[in-house]
Amino acid sequence: MVFVRKVRTASGATAVQIAERRGGRDKVLEHLGSAHTEAELTALLEAARVKMHPGQGELDLSAGAVPAGQSVITGKCSALLWHVLTSAYARLGFDALGDEAFKALVLARIVEPTSKADSLRVLDELGVPHASLRTMFRCLARAQERGYRDQVAAACFAHAAGHGDLSLVLYDVTTLYFEAEQEDELRKVGYSKERRVDPQVVVGLLVDRAGFPLEVGCFEGNKAETATILPIIEQFQQRHNLADIVVVADAGMLSSSNLKELDAAGLRFIVGSRVTKAPGDLASHFRWHGDAFTDGQIIDTITPRVATTKAASVNDVTKRAEPVWDPAVHDRSWRAVWAYSVKRAARDRATLTLQENRAKAVIAGEKPARTPRFVKTVNGSTRLDEDALTRARSLAGLKGYVTNLPVTTMPAAEVIASYHSLWQVEASFRMSKTDLRARPMFHHDRDAIEAHLTIVVTALAVARHLQDQTGMSTKKIVQALRPLQQVTVVIAGHPHVAADPLTGTASEILTATGTEWPTH
């Protein structure tokens, strides 16, 4: 009797064989292969069925008729994952670039971020046809020569404009370091968010309120953060012919010249304020109410545009009521919104206690003499700065925001809510630096670094789009779809395709993204 049998191998795979029962023992007539996934097992069983099914031609299944170890699987592909990624890439309009090598590098980075050379391994493992390594590297030059960054930005803007509100945009910067000994015209040593002393570049990213990328810029590593915001905003404004937008940025962007130039350009802004400005901005409150605040309390007031002694306080402390900012009246001030939170106060006090203990340890000689906060030196001896500590404790729980939006345009609560959207740009930076490994460690000249950032921001757009549609992280999407294989088997000269059945998560992804998956 001839039959098909499945045998578990030492490696954990399932071997599919055609065997014959002879004298109480099984004699293997043909070994069809070993399956590591359900799709492969299905394909091998189908191959065995075709060989044994009547009407498929006479097959000599006697011993030695078919060479042992014959390979029947001719191709494997993570077709579903690649289909979801390429569909998202096309929906965003990036296919207009007409560069398959660029697309392959972008999507491979989403699946597994690695070097350009190693991306070919990723594509091979996915079963995706690709160009040669030289062609892949040449696409970096094409990206610069043909202005891919501009085309990607235009496509991103069109998508964001059609799916959200672009009246408010978020801006932040990060640094990407290089393991290089020498600086050059771009890679320079500067202030590092990661506290490194390596040459680096400064990257500015502009996103919409949902974190979808709109504009990216690369600057010299020693460029001040405050000097990056205007070039990016002006480039975005000119590229899309925009006038009335609100720019949100953190306190690092807070410089009097920046705010003045943003205002002069007709732009509205919301930036974080430094807590050290609270005593001046809230002078009236401290005089009439002391340092007592209620949870959720919001104080809408004004703050001097320039921090000079003369403008230390623009508020009239003899009046209990806070002034309502009017640009026509308060031409030397901006609007300031301060909010108090009990939860933030508890967190601030805990931090201050740690800083106080560290200061006392330094004064007592228990810690190295790197001067921490609240340590002052008087006549050669160190002591605790009690006044500064008391002042800091009185400000615990306060968070300030500076804007040129009048209260008639945006209430204080909305100013605060808009600022808190900044976590979206921070999330996009985290995705870029961790999930997509934005650090261009294998590139050295400016054009290659710029092209690399174009690939990263394009990948970020695709990843953000899929995340917004599915509510899943890119990592979860890849983990859910990558194992689902499509296998091609050639039997008697005819190709047959088998695929893993869709899992529940895979079906959810297809439904959420509106991606049609052909059935076989």
C-alpha positions as CSV (number, residue, x, y, z in Angstrom):
1,M,0.0,0.0,0.0
2,V,1.4,3.4,-1.0
3,F,0.6,6.3,1.3
4,V,1.7,9.8,2.4
5,R,3.4,10.1,5.8
6,K,4.5,13.0,7.9
7,V,7.6,12.6,10.1
8,R,8.9,15.0,12.7
9,T,12.6,15.7,12.1
10,A,15.3,16.4,14.7
11,S,15.2,20.1,13.8
12,G,11.5,20.4,14.6
13,A,10.4,20.5,10.9
14,T,7.8,18.1,9.4
15,A,9.1,15.9,6.6
16,V,6.5,14.8,4.0
17,Q,7.2,11.5,2.2
18,I,5.5,9.1,-0.1
19,A,6.0,5.6,1.4
20,E,5.0,2.0,0.8
21,R,4.2,-0.6,3.4
22,R,6.3,-3.7,2.8
23,G,6.7,-6.6,5.2
24,G,5.5,-4.7,8.2
25,R,7.9,-1.8,7.5
26,D,7.6,1.5,5.7
27,K,9.8,1.9,2.6
28,V,10.2,5.6,1.5
29,L,9.6,6.0,-2.2
30,E,10.1,9.7,-2.4
31,H,11.0,12.4,0.1
32,L,9.1,15.6,-0.9
33,G,10.8,18.0,1.5
34,S,10.6,19.4,5.0
35,A,8.1,22.0,6.1
36,H,8.8,24.7,8.7
37,T,5.4,26.5,8.4
38,E,1.8,25.6,7.9
39,A,2.0,27.0,4.3
40,E,5.0,24.8,3.4
41,L,3.3,21.8,4.9
42,T,0.1,22.5,2.9
43,A,2.2,22.8,-0.3
44,L,4.0,19.6,0.3
45,L,0.8,17.7,1.1
46,E,-0.7,19.1,-2.1
47,A,2.3,17.9,-4.1
48,A,1.9,14.4,-2.6
49,R,-1.8,14.4,-3.3
50,V,-1.3,15.4,-7.0
51,K,1.3,12.7,-7.4
52,M,-1.0,10.0,-6.0
53,H,-4.4,11.3,-7.3
54,P,-5.9,9.4,-10.2
55,G,-6.1,11.2,-13.5
56,Q,-2.9,13.1,-13.0
57,G,-0.9,10.7,-15.2
58,E,0.6,7.4,-14.5
59,L,3.3,7.7,-11.9
60,D,5.8,5.0,-11.3
61,L,6.0,4.9,-7.5
62,S,8.2,1.9,-7.3
63,A,11.4,2.2,-5.4
64,G,14.0,4.3,-7.3
65,A,11.5,5.7,-9.7
66,V,11.8,9.3,-8.3
67,P,15.2,10.6,-7.2
68,A,15.3,10.9,-3.4
69,G,15.5,14.4,-2.0
70,Q,13.9,16.0,-5.0
71,S,13.2,19.7,-4.3
72,V,9.6,20.8,-5.0
73,I,9.4,24.3,-3.4
74,T,10.7,26.9,-5.8
75,G,9.8,30.1,-3.9
76,K,8.8,31.6,-0.6
77,C,7.5,35.1,0.0
78,S,6.1,37.2,2.8
79,A,3.6,38.3,0.2
80,L,1.0,39.6,2.6
81,L,3.4,41.9,4.5
82,W,4.9,43.2,1.3
83,H,1.4,43.8,-0.2
84,V,0.3,45.8,2.9
85,L,3.5,47.9,2.8
86,T,3.5,48.6,-0.9
87,S,-0.2,49.5,-0.8
88,A,0.4,52.0,2.0
89,Y,3.4,53.4,0.0
90,A,1.2,53.8,-3.0
91,R,-1.7,55.3,-1.0
92,L,0.6,58.1,0.2
93,G,1.5,58.9,-3.4
94,F,5.2,57.9,-3.1
95,D,4.9,55.7,-6.2
96,A,5.1,58.9,-8.2
97,L,8.9,58.8,-7.5
98,G,9.1,55.9,-10.0
99,D,12.1,54.4,-8.2
100,E,11.8,50.8,-7.2
101,A,15.2,50.7,-5.5
102,F,14.3,53.6,-3.3
103,K,10.9,52.0,-2.4
104,A,12.7,48.7,-1.6
105,L,15.1,50.5,0.8
106,V,12.2,52.4,2.5
107,L,10.0,49.4,3.0
108,A,12.9,47.1,4.1
109,R,13.8,49.7,6.7
110,I,10.3,49.4,8.2
111,V,10.6,45.6,8.3
112,E,14.1,45.5,9.7
113,P,16.2,48.6,9.9
114,T,19.8,47.9,8.9
115,S,22.5,49.1,6.5
116,K,21.8,49.6,2.8
117,A,23.9,46.6,2.0
118,D,22.2,44.4,4.6
119,S,18.8,45.5,3.3
120,L,19.3,43.1,0.4
121,R,19.3,40.2,2.9
122,V,16.1,41.5,4.4
123,L,14.5,41.6,0.9
124,D,15.8,38.1,0.1
125,E,14.3,36.8,3.3
126,L,11.0,38.4,2.4
127,G,11.2,36.8,-1.0
128,V,11.1,40.2,-2.7
129,P,12.9,40.7,-6.1
130,H,15.3,43.6,-5.9
131,A,18.0,45.4,-7.8
132,S,21.7,44.9,-7.3
133,L,23.6,46.5,-4.5
134,R,25.2,49.1,-6.8
135,T,21.8,50.1,-8.1
136,M,20.6,50.5,-4.5
137,F,23.5,52.8,-3.7
138,R,23.0,54.8,-6.9
139,C,19.4,55.6,-5.7
140,L,21.0,57.7,-2.9
141,A,22.5,59.9,-5.6
142,R,19.2,60.0,-7.5
143,A,17.3,61.0,-4.3
144,Q,19.5,64.1,-4.1
145,E,19.7,64.9,-7.9
146,R,15.9,64.5,-8.5
147,G,14.7,66.2,-5.3
148,Y,13.0,63.2,-3.7
149,R,12.7,65.1,-0.4
150,D,10.6,67.8,-2.0
151,Q,8.3,65.2,-3.7
152,V,7.9,63.3,-0.5
153,A,7.1,66.5,1.4
154,A,4.5,67.4,-1.2
155,A,2.9,63.9,-1.0
156,C,2.9,64.1,2.9
157,F,1.3,67.5,2.8
158,A,-1.4,66.3,0.4
159,H,-2.1,63.3,2.6
160,A,-2.2,65.3,5.9
161,A,-4.3,68.0,4.3
162,G,-6.9,65.5,3.2
163,H,-7.0,63.6,6.5
164,G,-6.6,66.2,9.2
165,D,-6.1,69.8,10.2
166,L,-3.0,71.7,9.2
167,S,-3.8,74.9,11.0
168,L,-1.5,73.6,13.8
169,V,1.9,72.0,13.4
170,L,4.5,70.7,15.9
171,Y,8.2,71.2,15.8
172,D,11.2,69.6,17.6
173,V,14.8,68.8,17.1
174,T,17.1,65.8,17.9
175,T,20.7,64.9,17.3
176,L,22.2,62.0,15.5
177,Y,25.8,61.1,16.4
178,F,28.7,59.5,14.3
179,E,31.5,57.4,15.6
180,A,34.0,59.6,13.8
181,E,37.2,61.2,15.1
182,Q,37.2,64.2,12.9
183,E,34.6,66.9,12.3
184,D,33.7,68.2,8.9
185,E,31.5,70.9,7.5
186,L,28.3,69.1,8.6
187,R,29.3,66.6,11.3
188,K,30.4,68.8,14.3
189,V,30.6,68.4,18.0
190,G,27.7,70.3,19.7
191,Y,25.1,70.1,22.4
192,S,23.9,66.5,22.4
193,K,20.6,65.3,23.7
194,E,22.3,62.0,24.4
195,R,25.2,63.7,26.2
196,R,27.8,62.5,23.8
197,V,30.9,64.2,22.6
198,D,31.0,62.7,19.1
199,P,30.5,64.7,15.9
200,Q,26.8,64.9,15.2
201,V,24.1,66.4,13.0
202,V,21.0,68.3,14.2
203,V,17.7,67.2,12.7
204,G,14.6,69.3,12.8
205,L,11.2,67.6,12.3
206,L,7.8,69.2,11.6
207,V,4.7,67.1,12.0
208,D,1.0,67.6,12.1
209,R,-1.0,67.3,15.3
210,A,-1.2,63.5,14.9
211,G,2.6,63.1,14.4
212,F,2.5,62.6,10.6
213,P,5.8,64.0,9.1
214,L,5.6,67.1,7.0
215,E,9.1,68.5,6.8
216,V,12.6,67.5,7.8
217,G,15.8,69.4,7.9
218,C,19.4,68.6,8.6
219,F,21.8,71.1,10.2
220,E,25.4,71.3,11.4
221,G,26.0,69.5,14.6
222,N,26.9,72.7,16.5
223,K,23.8,74.6,15.3
224,A,21.7,76.0,18.2
225,E,18.2,74.5,18.4
226,T,16.7,77.9,18.4
227,A,18.3,78.7,15.0
228,T,16.7,75.7,13.3
229,I,13.0,76.4,13.7
230,L,12.7,79.4,11.4
231,P,14.4,77.8,8.3
232,I,12.1,74.8,8.6
233,I,8.9,76.7,9.1
234,E,9.7,79.2,6.3
235,Q,10.5,76.3,4.0
236,F,7.3,74.6,4.8
237,Q,5.3,77.9,4.5
238,Q,6.8,78.7,1.1
239,R,6.6,75.2,-0.3
240,H,2.8,75.1,0.3
241,N,2.0,78.8,0.1
242,L,0.6,78.9,3.7
243,A,-0.1,81.9,5.8
244,D,-2.1,81.3,8.9
245,I,-0.6,78.4,10.9
246,V,0.1,77.8,14.6
247,V,3.6,76.5,15.4
248,V,4.0,74.5,18.7
249,A,7.5,73.9,20.1
250,D,9.0,73.2,23.5
251,A,10.9,75.6,25.7
252,G,14.2,74.9,23.9
253,M,12.8,77.0,21.0
254,L,12.1,79.9,23.4
255,S,14.3,82.9,22.4
256,S,13.1,86.5,22.2
257,S,14.4,86.8,18.6
258,N,12.7,83.6,17.5
259,L,9.3,84.7,18.8
260,K,9.7,88.2,17.4
261,E,10.6,86.8,13.9
262,L,7.7,84.2,14.0
263,D,5.3,87.0,14.9
264,A,6.7,89.3,12.2
265,A,6.2,86.5,9.6
266,G,2.5,86.4,10.5
267,L,2.8,83.1,12.3
268,R,1.1,82.1,15.5
269,F,3.1,80.2,18.1
270,I,2.7,78.3,21.3
271,V,6.0,77.5,23.1
272,G,6.8,76.2,26.5
273,S,8.0,78.6,29.1
274,R,10.7,78.1,31.7
275,V,9.6,77.8,35.3
276,T,12.1,80.5,36.3
277,K,9.9,83.0,34.6
278,A,6.9,82.2,36.9
279,P,7.8,84.6,39.7
280,G,7.7,87.6,37.4
281,D,4.7,86.5,35.3
282,L,2.7,85.5,38.4
283,A,3.9,88.4,40.7
284,S,0.3,89.6,41.3
285,H,-0.8,86.1,42.2
286,F,2.1,85.6,44.6
287,R,1.3,89.0,46.2
288,W,-2.4,88.4,46.7
289,H,-2.5,84.6,47.2
290,G,1.0,83.5,48.1
291,D,2.1,80.2,46.7
292,A,-1.4,78.6,47.1
293,F,-2.8,77.0,44.0
294,T,-5.7,74.6,43.3
295,D,-5.5,71.5,41.2
296,G,-6.1,72.4,37.6
297,Q,-6.0,76.1,38.2
298,I,-5.1,78.2,35.1
299,I,-3.8,81.7,35.2
300,D,-3.9,83.7,31.9
301,T,-1.6,86.7,32.1
302,I,1.3,88.4,30.2
303,T,5.1,88.0,30.1
304,P,7.8,90.4,29.0
305,R,9.1,89.8,25.4
306,V,12.7,90.6,26.5
307,A,14.1,89.4,29.9
308,T,15.7,92.7,31.1
309,T,15.7,94.2,34.5
310,K,13.4,97.0,33.3
311,A,10.9,94.5,32.0
312,A,11.3,92.0,34.9
313,S,7.6,92.3,35.6
314,V,5.1,93.9,33.2
315,N,2.2,93.2,35.6
316,D,0.9,95.7,37.9
317,V,1.1,93.9,41.3
318,T,-1.2,96.4,42.9
319,K,-4.1,94.9,40.9
320,R,-5.5,91.6,41.9
321,A,-6.9,90.8,38.5
322,E,-4.5,89.4,35.8
323,P,-4.2,91.6,32.6
324,V,-5.8,90.2,29.5
325,W,-3.2,90.2,26.7
326,D,-3.9,92.6,23.9
327,P,-1.2,92.9,21.2
328,A,-2.2,96.5,20.5
329,V,-1.8,97.4,24.1
330,H,0.9,95.1,25.4
331,D,3.4,95.6,22.6
332,R,6.3,94.7,24.9
333,S,4.7,91.5,26.1
334,W,3.4,88.1,25.0
335,R,0.5,86.2,26.4
336,A,1.5,83.7,29.1
337,V,-0.7,80.8,30.4
338,W,0.3,79.1,33.6
339,A,-1.3,75.9,34.9
340,Y,-1.0,74.1,38.2
341,S,-1.3,70.3,38.7
342,V,-1.2,68.5,42.0
343,K,0.3,65.4,40.3
344,R,3.0,67.5,38.7
345,A,3.7,69.2,42.0
346,A,4.3,65.8,43.7
347,R,6.6,64.8,40.9
348,D,8.5,68.1,41.1
349,R,8.9,68.0,44.9
350,A,10.2,64.4,44.7
351,T,12.8,65.6,42.1
352,L,13.7,68.6,44.3
353,T,14.2,66.4,47.3
354,L,16.6,64.2,45.3
355,Q,18.5,67.3,44.1
356,E,18.6,68.6,47.7
357,N,20.1,65.3,49.0
358,R,22.6,65.3,46.2
359,A,23.6,68.9,47.0
360,K,24.1,68.0,50.7
361,A,26.2,64.9,49.8
362,V,28.5,67.1,47.7
363,I,28.8,69.7,50.6
364,A,29.6,66.8,53.0
365,G,32.3,65.5,50.7
366,E,30.4,62.2,50.1
367,K,30.1,62.8,46.3
368,P,32.5,64.1,43.7
369,A,32.7,67.9,43.5
370,R,30.7,68.3,40.3
371,T,28.5,71.1,41.5
372,P,24.8,70.1,41.4
373,R,21.8,72.4,41.7
374,F,21.3,74.2,45.0
375,V,25.0,74.3,45.9
376,K,26.7,77.7,46.2
377,T,30.2,78.6,47.2
378,V,30.8,81.4,49.7
379,N,34.3,82.4,50.7
380,G,35.7,79.1,49.4
381,S,33.3,76.9,51.2
382,T,30.2,75.2,49.8
383,R,26.7,75.4,51.4
384,L,23.1,74.6,50.5
385,D,21.4,77.4,48.7
386,E,18.3,77.6,50.9
387,D,16.8,80.6,49.1
388,A,17.0,78.9,45.7
389,L,15.5,75.7,47.1
390,T,12.7,77.5,48.8
391,R,11.9,79.4,45.6
392,A,11.9,76.2,43.6
393,R,9.6,74.5,46.0
394,S,7.1,77.4,45.7
395,L,7.0,76.9,42.0
396,A,6.5,73.1,42.1
397,G,3.5,72.0,40.0
398,L,3.5,75.0,37.7
399,K,3.9,74.7,33.9
400,G,4.0,77.8,31.6
401,Y,3.1,78.4,28.0
402,V,3.9,81.5,25.9
403,T,1.8,82.5,22.8
404,N,0.8,85.3,20.5
405,L,-2.7,84.0,20.2
406,P,-5.3,86.3,21.9
407,V,-7.8,84.7,24.2
408,T,-10.6,85.5,21.6
409,T,-8.9,83.2,19.2
410,M,-7.8,80.4,21.5
411,P,-8.9,79.9,25.2
412,A,-6.2,79.1,27.7
413,A,-7.3,75.4,28.0
414,E,-6.9,74.9,24.3
415,V,-3.5,76.5,24.3
416,I,-2.4,74.0,26.9
417,A,-4.0,71.1,25.0
418,S,-2.3,72.2,21.8
419,Y,1.1,72.3,23.5
420,H,0.6,68.8,25.0
421,S,0.2,67.5,21.4
422,L,4.1,67.8,21.3
423,W,4.3,64.2,22.5
424,Q,3.4,63.3,18.9
425,V,6.5,64.7,17.4
426,E,8.5,63.1,20.3
427,A,6.9,59.8,19.4
428,S,7.8,60.3,15.7
429,F,11.4,60.9,16.8
430,R,11.4,57.8,18.9
431,M,10.1,55.8,16.0
432,S,12.8,57.3,13.7
433,K,15.6,56.7,16.1
434,T,14.6,53.3,17.5
435,D,12.2,51.5,15.2
436,L,13.8,52.9,12.0
437,R,17.3,53.5,13.3
438,A,17.7,56.9,11.8
439,R,21.3,57.3,12.8
440,P,23.3,57.4,9.4
441,M,26.3,55.6,10.9
442,F,27.5,54.3,7.5
443,H,27.4,57.6,5.6
444,H,30.0,60.3,5.6
445,D,29.3,63.0,3.0
446,R,26.4,65.4,3.2
447,D,24.5,64.2,0.1
448,A,24.5,60.6,1.4
449,I,23.4,61.7,4.9
450,E,20.6,63.9,3.4
451,A,19.5,61.0,1.1
452,H,19.5,58.6,4.1
453,L,17.2,61.0,6.0
454,T,14.9,61.2,3.0
455,I,14.6,57.4,3.2
456,V,14.0,57.5,7.0
457,V,11.3,60.2,6.8
458,T,9.5,58.4,4.0
459,A,9.6,55.2,6.0
460,L,8.3,57.2,9.0
461,A,5.4,58.4,6.9
462,V,4.4,54.9,5.9
463,A,4.8,53.6,9.4
464,R,2.8,56.5,10.9
465,H,0.1,56.0,8.3
466,L,-0.2,52.2,9.1
467,Q,-0.2,52.9,12.8
468,D,-2.9,55.5,12.5
469,Q,-5.1,53.1,10.4
470,T,-4.6,50.0,12.5
471,G,-4.0,51.3,16.0
472,M,-1.0,48.9,16.1
473,S,2.7,49.6,16.3
474,T,4.8,48.9,13.2
475,K,6.6,46.2,15.1
476,K,3.3,44.4,15.8
477,I,2.2,44.7,12.2
478,V,5.5,43.2,10.9
479,Q,5.4,40.4,13.6
480,A,1.9,39.6,12.6
481,L,2.3,39.5,8.8
482,R,5.9,38.4,8.2
483,P,5.5,34.7,9.2
484,L,2.6,34.3,6.8
485,Q,4.3,32.8,3.8
486,Q,3.2,32.3,0.2
487,V,4.9,29.2,-1.2
488,T,5.3,28.3,-4.9
489,V,5.6,24.6,-5.8
490,V,6.3,23.2,-9.3
491,I,4.7,19.9,-9.9
492,A,5.0,18.1,-13.3
493,G,6.2,21.4,-14.8
494,H,3.2,23.4,-13.5
495,P,3.5,26.0,-10.7
496,H,1.1,25.7,-7.7
497,V,0.7,28.4,-5.1
498,A,-0.2,27.8,-1.4
499,A,-0.4,30.3,1.4
500,D,-0.8,30.3,5.2
501,P,-4.3,31.0,6.3
502,L,-5.0,34.5,7.5
503,T,-4.8,34.9,11.2
504,G,-7.3,37.1,13.2
505,T,-4.7,39.9,13.5
506,A,-3.8,39.8,9.8
507,S,-7.5,40.1,8.9
508,E,-7.8,43.1,11.2
509,I,-4.9,44.8,9.5
510,L,-6.3,44.2,6.0
511,T,-9.7,45.5,7.1
512,A,-8.3,48.5,8.9
513,T,-6.1,49.5,6.0
514,G,-8.6,48.7,3.3
515,T,-6.1,46.5,1.6
516,E,-7.5,43.9,-0.7
517,W,-5.8,40.5,-0.6
518,P,-6.4,38.2,-3.6
519,T,-7.4,34.7,-2.7
520,H,-5.8,31.7,-4.4
